[in-house]
Amino acid sequence: MHLLGHQISYSQSPQMQEAGFRAAGLDWTYQILDVSPGDLPAAMAAIHCPPVVGSNVTIPHKLAVIPHLDALDPEAVAAGSVNTIVRDGDRLIGHNTDVVGIRRALTHVGLVDPVGRRVVVLGSGGSARAAAVASAGADQIFVARRPDEVPKGGHWVEWGSSESSHWLATADVVINATPLGRHEDLPVSMAQLRAQGAVIDLVYIKGGTRFVRDAQAAGRRWADGWDMLVWQGAASFKIWTGLEAPETVMRAALAT
């Protein structure tokens, strides 16, 4: 099993998934496969071969892997991005468990039914596309660099514009679907958000991102990247193995 991405040495997925495999009695391994965009075709050819069961996919390949797959699960089609691959005979099937993870995050912060609510998504890549599917029915605003990057049905606003400030101040939930927060702070403060709003940050770092720490200090409802890592990882685990994921074991492995 692999995690297919580039410049992702920080990932905690190997220890989490291997703990899950051991708990399930599976003698499987999970390794980071650092692949530059130009080397993606060769890496995908290798995934076709036994004994590889499947792979996770992360930045920057969630969209780029799609032409190399034989079929997509309906939610991967809806999201237009893939974060989980399973080998079925000589076919590779793409799934998107980010959708599952973000749905659980929305429920965790109290947005059980997004219909008619306002969700502001920071970013427009693969994770933002998953957020669009997970919050279907909501009034979706995407804060992004270019309008052509925004998922269909969403409203685009530019980073730092007065319009983005307006939508942030009226959001029921703000989802950070960018890498910002790992190496530099997200340029959004709690003062910009409505007092009853919740935050979800898909970035995970030890001690939490500033965005999450500020939400905690302000008494906001929140879900962070560690939650998301476990929830989407558990869904991938079930796709590969057919077994319910040992989430408690997997979460505990992240604390070591």
C-alpha positions, 0 to 999 in steps of 0.5 A, spaced: 500 500 500 502 506 498 501 514 499 502 517 492 504 524 492 509 529 492 513 533 498 509 529 503 514 526 508 510 529 513 505 524 512 502 520 518 498 516 514 503 510 514 503 509 522 496 510 522 494 505 516 499 500 519 496 500 526 490 498 523 492 493 518 496 489 524 489 490 529 485 487 523 491 481 522 493 483 516 500 483 514 500 489 509 505 495 509 504 502 507 509 506 504 510 514 502 511 514 494 514 521 493 512 522 485 513 528 481 508 530 476 512 528 470 513 521 474 506 519 475 505 515 469 510 510 471 508 510 478 501 508 476 503 503 472 507 500 478 500 500 482 497 495 477 501 490 479 500 485 484 501 485 490 499 492 491 492 492 493 491 499 492 493 506 494 492 513 497 493 519 493 494 526 495 497 533 493 498 534 487 495 528 484 488 528 486 486 530 479 492 528 475 491 520 477 484 520 473 486 519 466 490 513 469 484 509 472 479 504 469 473 507 473 471 511 478 466 511 484 460 515 483 463 520 489 469 521 485 465 522 479 462 528 483 468 531 486 472 530 480 478 528 484 480 521 487 484 520 494 483 512 494 485 507 489 483 500 489 486 494 484 480 490 482 483 484 478 487 488 472 483 494 473 484 500 478 478 504 481 478 511 484 474 513 490 474 519 494 474 518 501 475 525 503 467 526 501 466 521 507 471 525 512 468 532 510 461 529 511 463 527 518 466 533 520 460 537 518 456 533 522 461 533 528 460 541 528 453 541 528 451 541 520 448 535 520 444 537 514 447 542 509 441 544 505 440 552 506 446 553 510 452 557 508 459 554 507 465 557 505 471 553 502 478 556 502 481 553 496 479 550 489 483 543 489 481 536 490 480 537 497 475 543 496 472 539 490 470 534 496 468 539 500 463 541 495 460 534 494 460 533 502 456 540 503 451 539 497 445 543 498 448 548 501 450 555 499 457 554 497 462 560 496 469 558 494 475 563 496 480 562 490 485 565 485 481 564 479 474 563 477 475 557 472 478 553 478 471 553 482 467 546 482 460 547 478 455 550 482 459 554 487 460 562 487 467 564 486 470 570 490 477 572 490 482 571 496 482 578 500 477 581 497 471 585 500 466 580 498 470 574 501 470 578 507 462 579 507 461 571 506 466 569 511 462 574 516 456 570 514 458 563 514 455 557 518 462 553 516 468 555 514 472 549 511 480 550 510 481 546 504 488 549 502 495 547 504 496 554 508 497 552 516 502 547 515 508 552 513 505 559 514 498 561 517 492 561 514 490 569 513 483 568 516 482 570 523 476 569 528 474 576 528 472 575 521 467 570 522 460 570 525 460 568 532 456 562 531 460 559 525 464 553 526 471 551 522 474 545 519 481 545 517 483 539 513 491 541 515 494 537 520 500 539 524 502 537 531 499 542 536 494 544 531 494 549 526 493 557 528 486 557 525 484 551 529 487 553 536 484 560 535 477 557 534 478 553 540 480 559 544 474 563 541 469 557 544 467 555 536 465 548 534 471 545 530 474 539 527 481 539 525 486 535 520 487 529 525 479 528 525 479 528 517 485 524 517 482 518 521 475 519 518 478 519 511 483 513 512 478 509 515 473 509 509 479 507 505 481 502 510 474 499 508 475 499 501 481 496 501 480 490 506 472 490 506 473 490 514 470 496 518 476 500 520 479 500 527 478 507 528 480 507 536 487 504 534 488 508 528 487 514 532 491 512 537 497 511 533 497 518 531 499 520 538 505 516 538 
